[in-house]
């Protein structure tokens, strides 16, 4: 069983955002953290489910948690949201108390403590390719507070949905 995740609190995101000026800060509470996204997912003639989700698991370099969170919340999440096809973003942090500490090894716990979920509304290969191009050419700079050895990225397409 994997550990539960909770939305990251303390995000400092703007009320509107660059290319996506129609976006708003959906939540700023300490319970949910900052969420960049459209207030209403469903638009006329469009499905109300993401084309795909881009998930990134990561950790900060030891001892640099505050710097990492500041960079991720104030710089990186905005840079990723500038990639065409990225329509919303949410960060989470793991709840280390779930499952309980007495669960045996091999219980499915991940070593990463942070998760970013990006909602995509375009072809995932195209969006991911642009993301990698921007990292490569410096338009989407990475921080030295990010432990690159901890980074795991994956793109997920929708399956069954309930309610229908």
C-alpha positions in Angstrom: 0.0 0.0 0.0 1.4 3.4 -1.0 1.6 6.3 1.4 -1.2 8.8 1.2 -0.5 12.3 -0.2 -1.8 15.6 0.9 -1.9 18.8 -1.0 1.2 20.9 -0.3 0.5 24.0 1.8 2.3 27.3 1.7 2.2 27.7 -2.0 2.6 31.3 -3.3 0.9 31.4 -6.6 -0.6 34.4 -8.4 -4.2 35.1 -9.0 -3.6 34.9 -12.8 -0.8 33.4 -14.8 1.0 34.4 -18.0 -0.2 32.6 -21.1 -3.1 31.3 -19.1 -4.5 34.6 -17.9 -7.9 32.9 -17.7 -6.6 30.7 -14.9 -7.1 31.5 -11.3 -5.8 30.4 -8.0 -8.4 27.8 -7.2 -7.4 27.5 -3.6 -5.0 29.2 -1.2 -5.9 27.5 2.0 -3.3 25.9 4.2 -5.2 22.6 3.8 -5.1 22.4 0.1 -2.1 24.5 -0.9 -1.9 26.5 -4.1 -3.6 25.1 -7.2 -3.2 26.6 -10.6 -6.1 25.8 -12.8 -9.2 26.8 -14.6 -12.1 27.4 -12.2 -14.3 25.3 -14.4 -12.9 22.3 -16.2 -15.7 21.7 -18.6 -16.0 24.1 -21.5 -18.7 24.1 -24.1 -18.1 21.2 -26.4 -15.1 19.8 -24.4 -15.1 16.9 -22.1 -14.7 17.6 -18.4 -11.8 15.2 -18.0 -8.1 15.8 -18.7 -6.7 14.3 -22.0 -3.8 13.0 -19.7 -2.0 13.7 -16.5 1.7 14.3 -16.2 3.0 13.1 -12.8 6.3 14.1 -11.3 7.6 12.6 -8.1 10.7 14.2 -6.6 12.7 15.2 -3.5 14.7 18.2 -2.6 18.4 18.0 -2.0 19.0 17.1 1.7 18.6 20.1 4.0 17.2 22.4 1.2 13.5 21.8 1.6 12.5 25.4 2.1 14.5 26.6 -1.0 13.1 23.7 -3.1 9.5 24.5 -2.1 10.0 28.2 -2.8 11.5 27.4 -6.3 8.8 24.9 -7.1 5.9 27.1 -6.0 7.2 30.4 -7.3 9.2 29.5 -10.4 9.0 25.9 -11.7 5.2 25.3 -11.5 4.6 28.5 -13.5 7.3 27.6 -16.0 5.7 24.1 -16.6 2.3 25.8 -16.9 3.6 27.9 -19.7 4.1 24.8 -21.8 1.3 24.6 -24.4 -1.2 21.9 -23.5 -0.6 22.1 -19.7 -3.9 23.4 -18.3 -3.7 22.9 -14.5 -1.2 22.0 -11.8 -1.4 20.7 -8.2 1.4 19.8 -5.8 1.2 17.2 -3.0 3.4 16.0 -0.2 3.4 12.5 1.2 1.7 11.7 4.5 4.5 9.6 6.2 2.0 8.4 8.9 -0.2 6.5 6.4 0.3 3.6 6.2 1.5 3.2 9.8 5.2 3.0 10.5 4.9 -0.7 11.6 4.0 -1.9 8.1 6.6 -4.3 6.8 9.2 -3.4 4.2 8.0 -4.0 0.6 4.8 -2.2 1.4 4.9 -0.1 -1.7 6.2 3.1 -0.1 7.9 5.5 -2.4 11.1 7.2 -1.5 9.9 10.5 -3.0 8.1 13.0 -0.7 6.7 15.4 -3.3 4.3 14.9 -6.2 3.3 17.4 -8.9 0.2 16.6 -11.1 -0.1 18.5 -14.3 -3.4 18.3 -16.3 -2.8 18.1 -20.1 -5.4 18.9 -22.8 -3.3 18.1 -25.8 -1.4 15.1 -27.2 0.8 14.0 -24.3 3.8 13.1 -26.5 3.7 16.7 -28.0 3.4 18.3 -24.5 6.1 16.2 -23.0 8.4 16.8 -26.0 8.0 20.5 -25.6 8.6 20.2 -21.8 11.9 18.4 -22.5 12.9 20.9 -25.2 12.4 23.8 -22.8 14.4 22.0 -20.1 17.2 21.4 -22.7 17.4 24.9 -24.0 17.0 26.7 -20.6 13.5 28.1 -21.0 12.5 25.8 -18.1 15.5 25.9 -15.8 15.9 23.3 -13.0 17.1 24.2 -9.6 20.1 22.8 -7.8 17.7 22.2 -4.9 16.0 19.4 -6.9 17.5 16.0 -6.2 17.6 14.8 -9.9 18.3 11.2 -8.7 14.9 11.2 -7.1 12.9 12.4 -10.1 10.3 10.0 -11.6 8.1 11.3 -14.4 5.1 9.5 -16.1 2.2 10.4 -18.3 -1.2 8.8 -17.5 -4.2 8.6 -19.9 -7.8 8.3 -18.6 -9.4 4.9 -18.1 -12.8 4.2 -16.7 -14.6 7.1 -14.9 -17.3 7.2 -12.3 -19.8 8.6 -12.3 -20.3 8.5 -16.0 
